[in-house]
Amino acid sequence: MRDGQRFYLQHKLALDTVRGQQFERFTDLFQWYLHAEERQQTYVTAAGFLQRAGQGHLVAQYEKLEQELNQAVHQRRKQLNHCMEKLQLYCSVAVKFPENFAEQNRIYVWQGWLQQLYQDMNPDICKRLLQRSSDEYSAPSARQVKRY
């Protein structure tokens, strides 16, 4: 029972979060940071100093490491952008769900039925709940499908 309640609360919280304005502001801000031009600092002064001091190999090492880092950052930005696109797609779909969508989830419905059984272990109630479960969640027969 607790697991079902916990699942319902997490599901409801997730739906409320992706529908909320705070989440929309977060995704907008994240997209802005993700697409902001990289601010490159110039190290010309330091590089010149190191060259004059006979430490040109340090400058070459730094430039190589900087290139590797920039490639890794570029890859990470691509991955994050892909994730954000998927998340925004999910959000645009989730907004279309009815407000009571979490209550329409099978686990939530079954938990309600289980509570009814705990309150009254009557065989008639059990049969009625089994019939409701069959009516609502059984796969349609070939004859029913053919009618559509």
Contacts in CASP RR format, 6 or more apart in sequence:
PFRMAT RR
TARGET T0000
AUTHOR 0000-0000-0000
METHOD contacts of the structure
MODEL  1
MRDGQRFYLQHKLALDTVRGQQFERFTDLFQWYLHAEERQQTYVTAAGFL
QRAGQGHLVAQYEKLEQELNQAVHQRRKQLNHCMEKLQLYCSVAVKFPEN
FAEQNRIYVWQGWLQQLYQDMNPDICKRLLQRSSDEYSAPSARQVKRY
1 111 0 8 1.000
1 114 0 8 1.000
1 115 0 8 1.000
4 107 0 8 1.000
4 108 0 8 1.000
4 111 0 8 1.000
5 111 0 8 1.000
7 107 0 8 1.000
8 102 0 8 1.000
8 105 0 8 1.000
8 107 0 8 1.000
8 108 0 8 1.000
8 111 0 8 1.000
11 102 0 8 1.000
11 105 0 8 1.000
12 102 0 8 1.000
15 94 0 8 1.000
15 97 0 8 1.000
15 101 0 8 1.000
15 102 0 8 1.000
17 23 0 8 1.000
18 90 0 8 1.000
18 91 0 8 1.000
18 94 0 8 1.000
18 95 0 8 1.000
19 91 0 8 1.000
19 94 0 8 1.000
19 95 0 8 1.000
23 91 0 8 1.000
24 91 0 8 1.000
27 84 0 8 1.000
27 87 0 8 1.000
27 88 0 8 1.000
27 91 0 8 1.000
30 84 0 8 1.000
31 84 0 8 1.000
34 77 0 8 1.000
34 80 0 8 1.000
34 81 0 8 1.000
34 84 0 8 1.000
35 81 0 8 1.000
38 70 0 8 1.000
38 73 0 8 1.000
43 62 0 8 1.000
47 59 0 8 1.000
47 62 0 8 1.000
48 59 0 8 1.000
50 56 0 8 1.000
50 58 0 8 1.000
50 59 0 8 1.000
51 59 0 8 1.000
98 104 0 8 1.000
102 108 0 8 1.000
103 109 0 8 1.000
106 137 0 8 1.000
109 136 0 8 1.000
110 133 0 8 1.000
113 129 0 8 1.000
113 132 0 8 1.000
113 133 0 8 1.000
116 125 0 8 1.000
116 129 0 8 1.000
117 125 0 8 1.000
117 126 0 8 1.000
117 129 0 8 1.000
END
